[in-house]
């Protein structure tokens, strides 16, 4: 299995073009999760790569202020259009806010682990869930050092690896520590456990007003994860889908004593 932590920098336009792509790639025979960082050092089997690309359009000033990659620095590289081909063999795609990287690379990996989704589910507080904020939770010294190189793609994939290792070790039950199960857990927890905005902020899905869901689904600007979770909740209520009595439709369960998460049996067939 080819597993890769991926990060992209883009020109900030719509649609975005990749100007830098970094990966921490590993080739594994085991389906069980193996930490990227252990014993104070990186797994020696890791392949770290970073490539730049020349976009058709220059970066917006907003994007340029983030990554600092001017048009002059991007001259003479392969075109952005081929960036997706660099990850086409990746079977397990890992990223912080993976949906963004998948969309800009125009790929459909078999397995996706989103550390942003896991971070929000496992640490449901107001301390912040950006990659930098999560790295500070893991290692304050490392997190402060990362501030000086943040939004460099290679630095970000290394930070993502440390965050994922910590999330798995601290919050995931051992039976769910496989690449496939982590991808399913990430998918199950992609939508927040309560409504994150508006007059119903903080309301659980099972208590959310049905009329509000119908109103939201008629809006042009929808969050895909919120939309999908609302559609599932509506299916539970109209009887076209059975709500699991063990997880109340969340598709994941946290043990009250250990605080460890695992897939619910209603989702585990996918893993």
Number of C-alpha atoms within 10 A of each C-alpha: 14 14 21 26 28 28 29 27 24 25 26 19 13 7 10 18 25 26 29 24 26 24 28 22 21 18 14 13 7 10 12 16 17 14 15 21 17 11 6 6 8 14 14 9 12 16 12 15 13 15 17 23 23 22 22 11 13 20 22 13 12 12 17 17 11 14 19 14 20 17 15 9 12 17 13 10 13 15 17 21 17 11 23 18 12 13 20 13 14 24 18 19 27 28 26 27 17 19 15 14 22 21 13 19 23 14 16 15 15 12 20 26 27 24 28 24 21 26 24 20 20 18 14 13 10 7 10 14 21 15 23 21 16 26 23 19 16 17 14 13 11 15 19 15 13 20 13 10 13 18 19 21 24 24 17 24 26 21 23 27 24 21 24 27 17 19 18 21 13 14 20 22 18 14 11 22 19 17 23 21 24 25 25 25 29 23 19 22 24 24 22 19 16 16 16 14 9 7 9 14 11 14 15 14 21 17 10 17 12 14 8 12 17 13 9 15 16 9 8 7 8 12 11 12 15 19 15 15 20 22 15 18 22 18 14 17 14 9 9 10 13 15 19 15 8 13 15 14 22 23 21 22 19 17 11 8 6 11 14 18 22 23 26 19 14 17 17 16 10 10 15
